[in-house]
Amino acid sequence: MDKHVRVGVAVIIEKNGKVLLGLRKSKTHGNNSWQFPGGHLEYGESFEECAIREVKEETNLEISNLKIVGVTNDYFKDAKKHYITVFMKAENVKGTLKNLEPDKCERWVWIEKKKLNKIDNLFLPVKHLLEYGWKF
């Protein structure tokens, strides 16, 4: 069992009253749950660099003007994985949305912000962010 805590960076992208969510495909944790774009922080990388890289790699979108809006402490009991997730919000987004990692994400969709709390199968960090009081 791996007893290391990892750092994930998730990016909240809003457009026309909606947020971008992807349906996870994972063999280890969070399969079939809705997540924001993002991924693992790499050695020597800033949160902003990670956010920009991951969003581009996953969605083809270019983001800028990022700010940290929340942090969650996420233990995936069944997978025995522990993450600290840093949530960032992108103020600017441009480009054409594409699913560039279909092996990791079933699809990307724009979901109305007000419906986010009604989704049963949110990825644990997103669920925690809402439980901690994040409001759109």
N, C-alpha and C positions, 0 to 999 in steps of 0.2 A: 504494500500500500504506500502510495506517495503522500507524504505528510507536508508538502510544500503548499503555501498559499500563493495563488497566482493573481495577477492583476489583469482585469478586462476593462476595455473602454467601449462604452456604448454611446451612440450618437442619436439624439432626438432631432429629426428633420421634419419641420412643419411646412405645409404648403396649402394655401386655400382652406384653412380650418381642418386639415387632415394631417396625420403623422404617418411616416413610412414604417411598416412592419414587414418582417420576413418570417416565413414558416420554416422553422429549423428542421434539418435532417441531421441526426447525430446518433452514432453508435454508443456514445458514452454517457451523455446527459442532455436533457432538455429536448429530446426528440418530439416532433409534432407540437412544438410550442411557439408562440409568437414573440419575436424579439426585434429590437432596434438593430440597425447595422452596427458592426463593431467587431472587436476581436482582442487578441492578446497583445499586451504591451511588450515590445521587444527591448532588449538590453540597450540602454543609452538613448532611448526614444522618449520624447516628451509626450504628454497626453494628446496635445494638438497634432503632432506628427502622426501618432498612431491613429487618431480619428480620421484624419485626411486620407492616410494610406488605406485603411480598412474600408472606408466608404467607397473609395475609388475601385479597389480590388473586387468588392462585392456587388456594387450597384452601377458603376460607371459614372456616378455623380461626383461633381467637384463641389467641395464645401469650403467655407471660410467664416471668419469672425466667430470663433468658437469660445464658449465659456463653460466652466464647470457648473453644473446645476444640482448635483447630488452624488452621493456615494453610498453603496450598499455593501453589506457583509453577507455573503451567500455561501451556505454549506449545502451541497448536494448529497444528502445522506446516502441514497442508494448507490451513487457513483463514487462516494467517498472523495469528493473533490471540494476544494474550498477556494473561493474567489472573493476578492475585493473588486467591486465594479465601480468605475468612475463614469458618471453620466455627463455628457457634454451636449450642449445645444448649439446647432449650427444656425447662424443668422442668415447666411447666404447659401443658396444652392443653385447649381446650373448643370445642364447636361441632359442627356436622354437616359432614363432609367432602363437598365438591362440587368438580368440575372446572370452575373458572370461566374458564379460558383454554384451551378445547379446540383452538384454533389453534396453541398452543405445547406442549401436553401431551396425549398420547393418552389416558392414564388415570393415576390415583393408586391405589396398592396398598400394603397393609401386608405387609411381608416379614419373616420371622423373622430376627433379628439374626445368628444363626449361619449363615444361608444367604447373607449379603451377600458373603462372600469367594468364593462359588462362581458368582457372576453374571459372565458373560463380557463383557457389553456395558455396563459401568459408565461413566458420564460421566468424562472424564479427571480432573477435580479429586477426585472421589470415589475413583477408583482410586489417585491419588497419596496421598490421606489414609490409605488402608489400607496402602499401601507405606511410608509414613512411620511406621507403627506404631500408628495409632489402634486402640484396643480398646474394645469395648462392655462 
